[in-house]
């Protein structure tokens, strides 16, 4: 009788392992929609931005588990790089776009060559300047995040996702304070 119970337990465990493997295979076989692979959060480095001052905007991208996206400098020319393209309002000037380094990883669809990718959470930053003519008050900066996401078995079509950064413009010389150091420190660009 004891042997029979152990035998049934063994088969129950085997069935559970097989079914969980089938679920993982089904997830790889039925990829998410490209726009659903990431969740974005936006931040500004100053609580308010005085005219004539430089500041940063950040887009923190949380990538779904079991997915990655090509870095800004993918390993192969045919792969779509991750990019941020701001649509700057009057009085806001782009100084620089800062992309973190990706990490090299091999995948079943590219076993011979490691690809340069982002996974987990990654922070993409824009260095901007408010000119002397920038209108005072609330300002919105629309940004397009373009990426190509992949799982371990396939790449999804490239997608463009709109995000918006909201900030407050103040008069020249107004006092402002640094905010969100957890996002804008050098160590925060990629977790």
C-alpha positions in Angstrom: 0.0 0.0 0.0 2.8 2.4 0.9 4.6 1.7 -2.4 1.3 2.4 -4.3 1.0 5.8 -2.5 4.7 6.7 -3.4 4.0 5.6 -7.0 0.9 7.9 -7.2 2.9 10.8 -5.7 5.7 10.3 -8.2 3.2 10.4 -11.1 1.5 13.5 -9.6 4.9 15.3 -9.4 5.7 14.3 -13.0 2.4 15.5 -14.3 2.9 18.8 -12.5 6.4 19.3 -14.0 5.2 18.3 -17.5 2.3 20.7 -17.3 4.4 23.6 -16.1 6.8 22.9 -19.0 3.9 23.0 -21.3 2.9 26.4 -19.9 6.4 27.8 -20.5 6.4 26.4 -24.0 2.9 27.9 -24.7 4.2 31.3 -23.5 7.1 31.1 -25.9 4.7 30.0 -28.7 2.2 32.8 -28.1 4.2 36.0 -27.6 2.7 39.1 -26.1 1.7 42.1 -28.2 4.8 44.2 -28.8 3.4 47.3 -26.9 2.6 45.1 -23.9 6.2 43.9 -23.4 7.2 47.2 -21.6 5.8 49.5 -18.9 7.2 53.0 -18.9 7.6 55.6 -16.1 8.8 59.2 -16.7 10.7 61.4 -14.4 12.3 64.9 -14.4 15.5 65.7 -12.5 14.3 69.1 -11.0 11.1 69.9 -9.1 10.8 72.9 -11.4 13.0 74.0 -14.2 14.1 77.7 -14.3 14.5 79.3 -17.7 18.1 79.1 -18.9 18.8 75.9 -16.9 19.7 72.4 -18.1 17.8 69.4 -16.7 17.2 65.7 -17.4 14.2 63.7 -18.3 14.2 59.9 -17.9 12.1 57.1 -19.2 12.4 54.0 -17.0 11.4 50.9 -19.0 10.3 47.8 -17.2 10.6 44.8 -19.6 8.3 41.8 -19.1 9.9 38.7 -17.7 11.3 36.3 -20.3 11.6 39.2 -22.8 14.4 41.5 -23.8 14.8 44.3 -26.2 17.7 45.2 -28.4 20.0 47.8 -26.8 20.7 51.2 -28.5 23.7 49.6 -30.2 22.5 46.1 -31.2 25.1 43.5 -32.2 23.8 43.1 -35.8 22.9 45.8 -38.2 19.5 44.2 -39.1 18.3 44.5 -35.5 16.2 47.5 -34.5 17.9 49.7 -31.8 16.1 51.1 -28.9 15.6 54.8 -29.3 14.0 57.8 -27.6 12.8 60.6 -29.9 11.5 63.7 -28.2 9.0 66.1 -29.9 10.3 69.2 -28.2 8.0 72.1 -27.5 9.1 75.7 -28.1 11.8 76.8 -25.8 13.1 73.3 -24.9 16.4 72.2 -26.5 17.9 68.7 -26.7 21.5 68.6 -25.4 22.1 64.9 -25.4 20.4 61.4 -25.3 22.0 59.0 -22.9 21.5 55.3 -23.4 23.0 52.7 -21.0 25.2 49.9 -22.2 23.4 46.7 -22.9 24.5 43.3 -21.8 25.7 40.4 -24.1 23.5 37.3 -24.1 23.1 34.2 -26.3 19.7 33.0 -27.3 18.4 29.7 -28.9 17.7 31.7 -32.1 21.2 33.1 -32.2 23.4 30.4 -30.6 26.7 31.4 -32.3 26.6 35.1 -31.5 25.8 37.0 -28.3 23.3 39.9 -28.8 23.5 43.3 -27.0 20.2 43.6 -25.2 18.3 45.3 -22.3 16.3 43.2 -19.9 14.6 43.7 -16.5 14.6 47.5 -16.0 16.5 50.1 -18.0 16.7 53.9 -17.7 17.0 56.0 -20.8 17.7 59.7 -20.3 17.5 63.0 -22.2 19.7 66.0 -21.2 17.6 69.1 -22.0 17.8 72.8 -21.6 15.0 75.3 -21.0 15.8 78.4 -23.0 15.2 82.0 -21.9 12.0 82.1 -24.1 10.4 78.9 -22.7 6.8 79.7 -21.6 6.5 79.6 -17.8 4.1 77.0 -16.3 3.3 73.4 -17.0 5.0 71.9 -20.1 4.6 68.5 -21.7 7.3 66.8 -23.8 5.9 64.0 -26.0 8.5 61.3 -26.6 8.5 58.2 -28.8 10.1 55.1 -27.5 11.0 52.7 -30.3 12.1 49.2 -29.6 12.1 45.6 -30.8 11.3 43.0 -28.2 12.1 39.3 -28.3 11.6 36.3 -26.1 13.8 33.2 -26.2 12.3 31.9 -29.4 11.3 34.8 -31.6 11.4 38.6 -32.1 8.3 40.7 -32.2 7.8 43.4 -34.8 9.3 46.8 -33.9 6.9 49.2 -32.1 6.7 52.9 -31.3 5.2 53.7 -27.9 4.3 57.3 -27.0 5.3 58.5 -23.5 5.0 62.0 -22.0 7.2 63.9 -19.6 5.5 66.6 -17.6 7.5 69.5 -16.0 7.1 72.9 -14.5 9.0 75.9 -16.0 9.9 78.7 -13.6 11.3 82.2 -14.1 15.0 82.7 -14.7 16.9 82.4 -11.4 14.1 80.6 -9.5 15.3 78.2 -6.9 14.9 74.5 -7.9 15.7 71.3 -6.2 17.1 68.0 -7.5 14.5 65.2 -7.3 14.5 61.4 -8.0 18.2 60.7 -7.3 17.3 57.0 -7.5 16.6 57.5 -11.3 19.2 60.1 -12.2 22.4 58.8 -10.5 24.9 57.0 -12.8 24.2 53.7 -11.1 20.5 53.9 -11.8 20.8 53.8 -15.6 20.5 50.0 -15.6 19.5 47.7 -12.7 
